[in-house]
Amino acid sequence: MDVGLISLFFGALLAATVLPFSSEAMVAAAAMAGEWPTWSIWLTATVGNVLGAQINWFLGRYCMRFHSRRWFPITPEQMTVAKNRFQRWGQWSLLFSWVPVIGDPLTFIAGSLGVSFASFTMLVAIGKGGRYWVLLYLLLD
């Protein structure tokens, strides 16, 4: 693995956390550069992005004990709204964890609600991997 794929991995990881970052441009640039096989770009971006989502799951799972603190970034009202929406659509909504703006909160809420880590990882990997597959298909077809 070289610097380009390592950068792609960390870019995809950061894009899946609450940090404002986009991995699609990095995937597109890597694909257009033509230096790596398409499968390696897809796998690198998918694994990095899923790992970032898993970080959000752990944050949701283990940081909620601080929800009553003044500095906690999510208000109780926001948490209630997010939980109600998540419970309305269920864990299948994690297939859309790749969608900008809603994806990061979905993964955080899944952790706070105790969604099984195995189910979480499978659904998130399908959604995020599918998104990169479609992007690469459209770029390279």
N, C-alpha and C positions, 0 to 999 in steps of 0.2 A: 504494500500500500504506500502510495507516495503522498506528498504534501497536498496535492489537489483533492484527493479522496478524503484525506484526514480533515481538510478544511470543510469539505462538503458534509462530512459526518457531524462536525461540531456546529456548523451552520444549521443543519437540520435539527440537531438537538436543541439549540437555542431557540429556533423558530417554534418549537412545541412547548416552550415554557411561557411564562407571562411576559417575557421580554419582547418588545416589538421588533420582530425580525422575520424575513420571508425566505424560505428555502427554495421556492419555485425558480427564482432567478438563478440561483446557484446550480440547480439541477439542469436548467436549460443551458447555462453556460458550459457545464461539464459535457453535456450531450453534444453541443455544437462544436466543442473543441475536438471531439473525436479521438481523444487520447486513451479512453478507457472503454471496455466493453459495456454495452447498455445495461446488461444484468448487474454489473458491479456498481454502476451509478445508482440503479434502482435499489439494490440491496443496501448500499451504504446510506443513502438518504432515508430509506424506510427504517432501518435499525436505529439511526440517530434520532429520527423524529419520534419513534415509539418510545425510546429511552427518555426523551424529554417529557412525553406524556406520562410515563411512569413516575417521573419526578413529581409532576403535578398531583398524581394519585397519592403518592406518599405525603406530600404537603397537605392535601385534603384530609388524609387519614390521621395524621399525627399532629397537625398544627391547630386543629379546631379547638383544642383545649384552651387556646389563647383567645377565643372569639370574644370574650367579655372585656378584653383589654382595650384601652383607649386607642392604642396604636394599630390594632388589627385592621387591615385594609378593607374588610368586607363588613358592612353593617348587618345586624340581625335581619332587617327587612330584606336586604338583597339576598341574603342566604335563604330566607323563607321562599322568596319568589323563585330562586334558582332550583331549590329542592322540589318545589311543586311542579315546575316545568319538567325537571328530570324524571320525577315519578310518573308524570303524565305519559311520557313517551317510553320510559323504561330504559334498560341498559342498551337496547338496540340503537338508541340515539348516539351511542359511542361510535357507530359507523360513520358519523358526521363530525368526528373530533378533528378532522382536517380543515373544517370550514373556518375561515378567519373570523375573529371576534367571539364566536360562540364555542369554538373547539377547546380552548384552554379552560374556560369555566366548566365545561362539561367534564373534563378529566379531573378537575379539582373536586367537583361535587360528587363524582363517582367514588372518589376516595373517602370523602367525608360521610357518604351514605353506606360505606362498607361493601361496595360492589366487589365481588370476588376478583382477586388480582389476576387469576388465570383467565376468567371471562373477559375482564377489562382488556388485558393484553391481546387476546385473540381478536376482539372486535375492533380495537384501535388499530392493530396491525393490518387487518383487512381494509379498513377505511383509508388509512394513510398510504398503505402499499398500493391500493387501487388508484388513489389519486395520482401518485407518481407514475404508475404504469400508463394511465391515460395521458398524462402530460408528455411522457417520453414517446408514446405511440404517435401523438399528434405532431410532435417535433420532428420525428425521424421517419415518418411515413411519406 
